[in-house]
Amino acid sequence: MTYLYLLLNLGSLSVPFLFSFHPKLKFYKRWKSLFLGILISMSIFIPWDIIFTINGIWGFNEDYFLGFELFSLPIEEWLFFICIPYACTFTHYALLYYFPNLKLSQGLTKTISYLLILLLFIFTIYNRTKWYTSINFALATILISMVIKKNSHLLSHFYVTFLVMLIPFFIVNGILTGSFITNEVVWYNNLENLNIRIFTIPIEDIVYAFTLILLNLFVMNYLELKKNLSTNRL
């Protein structure tokens, strides 16, 4: 089933894309900031992906992708960094449109953030020889530290919306890592991670998804705020 990875990408994108034109949501109006956010996140995650793939920290089962590669990555992997952030950022804003009070208090947001920073930092230090764990957790530590300082309001919403996103995450990522299919689409060298899995999903993948989506939302919020400030000055 060489088109499985492609179908997962397109399936994840399809509903959010169609509902982007909903007259109430009008998510298409955020496309400029969204795609700038995607480009910035890809500038970090794609080189990381290429290096890890070349060094055998993870890899891809050729039975599940079409066979076209760019810089050692299947085309489907490149699409992943467009389709998944699109679907997740849409989900975030759609949830906030229908449930505007879906957030934590600032006090609880800061408490959770500082605990996460501490725990992720400790795991980074004690697992510095495990490349997926250490790089993944270090990036999450840096990003949360930045966001709690610059835009804690975003985190107060994101901690809640991310829990909702985990539902489709466990389905899509579960398939990618071997749930419901004969072999995994993406394989991992367990010497480079904690070798702790939720079903078939490495625990690091949850942090990876958290960081990827938060980075996109942080950039989008920054760009939209900057645009609004410029407009108000006119």
C-alpha positions as a printed NumPy array, in Angstrom:
array([[  0.   ,   0.   ,   0.   ],
       [  2.517,   2.536,  -1.246],
       [  0.087,   5.46 ,  -1.001],
       [ -0.754,   4.986,   2.714],
       [  1.429,   7.836,   4.   ],
       [  0.05 ,  10.144,   1.306],
       [ -3.524,   9.216,   2.233],
       [ -2.852,   9.945,   5.908],
       [ -1.526,  13.395,   5.013],
       [ -4.368,  14.253,   2.656],
       [ -6.977,  12.756,   4.954],
       [ -5.72 ,  14.893,   7.838],
       [ -5.844,  18.002,   5.662],
       [ -9.121,  17.442,   3.811],
       [-11.759,  18.402,   6.396],
       [ -9.832,  21.381,   7.872],
       [ -9.161,  22.677,   4.353],
       [-12.815,  22.445,   3.298],
       [-14.034,  24.103,   6.494],
       [-11.447,  26.876,   6.131],
       [-14.037,  28.598,   3.925],
       [-16.83 ,  28.31 ,   6.472],
       [-18.498,  31.763,   6.608],
       [-18.096,  31.949,  10.37 ],
       [-14.59 ,  30.517,  10.747],
       [-12.979,  32.154,   7.666],
       [ -9.719,  30.395,   8.419],
       [ -8.459,  31.177,   4.923],
       [ -7.888,  34.741,   6.117],
       [ -5.094,  33.386,   8.331],
       [ -3.322,  31.649,   5.457],
       [ -0.538,  34.227,   5.13 ],
       [  0.547,  33.955,   8.768],
       [ -0.098,  30.2  ,   8.743],
       [  2.142,  29.47 ,   5.774],
       [  4.876,  31.758,   7.073],
       [  4.662,  29.804,  10.323],
       [  4.872,  26.526,   8.413],
       [  7.952,  27.748,   6.495],
       [  9.683,  28.76 ,   9.713],
       [  8.871,  25.47 ,  11.424],
       [ 10.027,  23.521,   8.354],
       [ 13.341,  25.386,   8.444],
       [ 13.915,  23.76 ,  11.838],
       [ 12.191,  20.394,  11.539],
       [ 13.224,  19.44 ,   7.993],
       [ 17.031,  19.697,   8.558],
       [ 16.537,  17.827,  11.845],
       [ 14.547,  15.167,   9.984],
       [ 17.186,  14.814,   7.25 ],
       [ 20.06 ,  14.468,   9.733],
       [ 18.195,  11.888,  11.83 ],
       [ 17.205,   9.901,   8.743],
       [ 20.747,   9.839,   7.339],
       [ 22.106,   8.72 ,  10.711],
       [ 19.538,   5.962,  11.216],
       [ 17.821,   7.507,  14.241],
       [ 14.563,   6.967,  12.402],
       [ 13.597,   5.95 ,   8.897],
       [ 10.771,   5.144,   6.512],
       [  9.33 ,   1.888,   5.239],
       [  9.362,   2.043,   1.444],
       [  6.279,  -0.207,   1.309],
       [  4.151,   2.75 ,   2.412],
       [  5.338,   5.676,   0.318],
       [  5.45 ,   6.359,  -3.404],
       [  9.237,   6.265,  -3.705],
       [  9.972,   9.898,  -4.506],
       [ 12.583,  11.41 ,  -2.196],
       [ 14.064,  14.852,  -1.662],
       [ 17.215,  15.133,   0.478],
       [ 16.731,  11.583,   1.803],
       [ 13.117,  12.243,   2.844],
       [ 10.019,  10.849,   1.116],
       [  7.844,  13.534,  -0.454],
       [  5.128,  12.409,   1.948],
       [  7.349,  13.416,   4.872],
       [  7.688,  16.926,   3.449],
       [  3.9  ,  17.063,   3.074],
       [  3.56 ,  16.003,   6.718],
       [  4.993,  19.355,   7.832],
       [  2.352,  21.179,   5.795],
       [ -0.735,  19.018,   6.283],
       [ -0.458,  18.314,  10.006],
       [  0.291,  21.898,  11.143],
       [ -2.544,  23.116,   8.901],
       [ -4.994,  20.62 ,  10.39 ],
       [ -3.905,  21.277,  13.976],
       [ -3.848,  25.073,  13.803],
       [ -7.297,  24.965,  12.187],
       [ -8.498,  22.748,  15.034],
       [ -7.061,  25.168,  17.604],
       [ -8.82 ,  28.209,  16.142],
       [-12.056,  26.357,  15.42 ],
       [-12.25 ,  25.203,  19.027],
       [-11.617,  28.731,  20.277],
       [-14.289,  30.116,  17.954],
       [-16.96 ,  27.785,  19.301],
       [-15.604,  27.631,  22.858],
       [-13.922,  30.999,  23.534],
       [-13.567,  30.264,  27.241],
       [-11.652,  27.06 ,  26.589],
       [ -8.553,  28.011,  28.557],
       [ -6.688,  27.659,  31.829],
       [ -6.145,  30.442,  34.315],
       [ -2.887,  32.366,  33.989],
       [ -1.735,  31.008,  37.333],
       [ -2.305,  27.393,  36.336],
       [ -0.789,  28.031,  32.9  ],
       [  2.423,  29.329,  34.447],
       [  2.559,  26.483,  36.978],
       [  2.181,  23.84 ,  34.237],
       [  4.706,  25.657,  32.04 ],
       [  7.396,  25.872,  34.707],
       [  6.86 ,  22.22 ,  35.666],
       [  7.162,  21.165,  32.037],
       [ 10.308,  23.254,  31.581],
       [ 11.865,  21.649,  34.676],
       [ 10.889,  18.082,  33.749],
       [ 11.92 ,  18.421,  30.116],
       [ 15.245,  19.98 ,  31.112],
       [ 15.957,  17.125,  33.539],
       [ 15.093,  14.506,  30.913],
       [ 17.284,  16.328,  28.401],
       [ 20.295,  16.311,  30.728],
       [ 19.912,  12.706,  31.874],
       [ 19.313,  11.411,  28.344],
       [ 21.834,  13.531,  26.456],
       [ 23.255,  10.447,  24.707],
       [ 19.821,   9.602,  23.261],
       [ 19.538,  11.937,  20.307],
       [ 15.785,  11.886,  19.716],
       [ 14.989,  12.383,  23.383],
       [ 17.578,  15.064,  24.052],
       [ 17.056,  17.211,  20.925],
       [ 13.278,  16.866,  21.125],
       [ 12.999,  17.744,  24.808],
       [ 15.589,  20.532,  24.581],
       [ 13.664,  22.25 ,  21.788],
       [ 10.41 ,  21.923,  23.73 ],
       [ 12.104,  23.426,  26.811],
       [ 13.351,  26.423,  24.837],
       [ 10.037,  26.997,  23.07 ],
       [  7.869,  26.814,  26.208],
       [ 10.28 ,  29.212,  27.938],
       [  9.899,  31.67 ,  25.063],
       [  6.133,  31.406,  24.815],
       [  5.456,  31.709,  28.554],
       [  7.486,  34.904,  28.526],
       [  6.14 ,  36.409,  25.301],
       [  2.603,  35.03 ,  25.006],
       [  1.338,  33.12 ,  28.027],
       [ -2.213,  33.767,  26.795],
       [ -1.535,  31.419,  23.859],
       [ -0.397,  28.656,  26.2  ],
       [ -3.494,  29.035,  28.384],
       [ -5.569,  28.012,  25.356],
       [ -3.114,  25.606,  23.755],
       [ -2.744,  23.34 ,  26.782],
       [ -6.461,  22.594,  26.436],
       [ -6.773,  22.45 ,  22.636],
       [ -3.729,  20.186,  22.405],
       [ -5.522,  17.609,  24.552],
       [ -8.287,  17.555,  21.926],
       [ -5.706,  17.254,  19.134],
       [ -4.297,  14.17 ,  20.833],
       [ -7.379,  12.214,  19.737],
       [ -6.606,  12.361,  15.986],
       [ -2.889,  12.307,  16.846],
       [ -3.17 ,   8.841,  18.384],
       [ -5.036,   7.609,  15.301],
       [ -2.727,   9.063,  12.633],
       [  0.538,   8.626,  14.503],
       [ -0.583,   5.23 ,  15.673],
       [ -0.894,   4.089,  12.063],
       [  2.453,   5.672,  11.173],
       [  4.157,   3.769,  13.977],
       [  2.541,   0.412,  13.225],
       [ -0.916,   0.271,  14.788],
       [ -3.54 ,  -1.451,  12.627],
       [ -1.033,  -2.308,   9.844],
       [  1.529,  -5.061,   9.282],
       [  4.658,  -2.915,   9.61 ],
       [  5.27 ,   0.65 ,  10.713],
       [  5.455,   3.484,   8.186],
       [  8.077,   5.246,  10.322],
       [ 10.559,   3.148,  12.309],
       [ 12.722,   4.301,  15.237],
       [ 16.115,   3.285,  16.577],
       [ 15.189,   2.664,  20.204],
       [ 18.776,   3.243,  21.322],
       [ 18.146,   6.925,  20.583],
       [ 14.926,   7.304,  22.579],
       [ 13.482,   6.272,  25.947],
       [ 11.88 ,   3.164,  24.396],
       [  8.623,   4.018,  26.165],
       [  5.574,   3.697,  23.94 ],
       [  1.894,   4.463,  24.224],
       [  0.51 ,   1.655,  22.1  ],
       [  3.03 ,   1.858,  19.224],
       [  3.837,   5.57 ,  19.62 ],
       [  7.166,   6.631,  21.194],
       [  6.534,   9.01 ,  24.1  ],
       [  8.85 ,  11.509,  22.389],
       [  6.389,  11.848,  19.494],
       [  3.881,  13.581,  21.771],
       [  6.461,  16.209,  22.736],
       [  7.49 ,  16.476,  19.074],
       [  3.89 ,  17.165,  18.013],
       [  3.421,  19.618,  20.89 ],
       [  6.48 ,  21.624,  19.827],
       [  5.68 ,  21.545,  16.113],
       [  2.148,  22.883,  16.57 ],
       [  3.018,  25.383,  19.312],
       [  5.792,  26.84 ,  17.154],
       [  3.366,  27.366,  14.269],
       [  0.788,  29.011,  16.532],
       [  3.424,  31.192,  18.217],
       [  4.637,  32.503,  14.854],
       [  1.07 ,  33.04 ,  13.64 ],
       [  0.132,  34.964,  16.78 ],
       [  3.26 ,  37.094,  16.539],
       [  2.662,  37.972,  12.88 ],
       [ -1.027,  38.725,  13.377],
       [ -0.344,  40.881,  16.434],
       [  2.341,  42.77 ,  14.525],
       [ -0.072,  43.315,  11.632],
       [ -2.814,  44.57 ,  13.967],
       [ -0.431,  47.008,  15.651],
       [  0.66 ,  48.361,  12.264],
       [ -2.959,  48.76 ,  11.159],
       [ -3.898,  50.613,  14.362],
       [ -1.076,  53.109,  13.829],
       [ -2.469,  54.109,  10.437]])
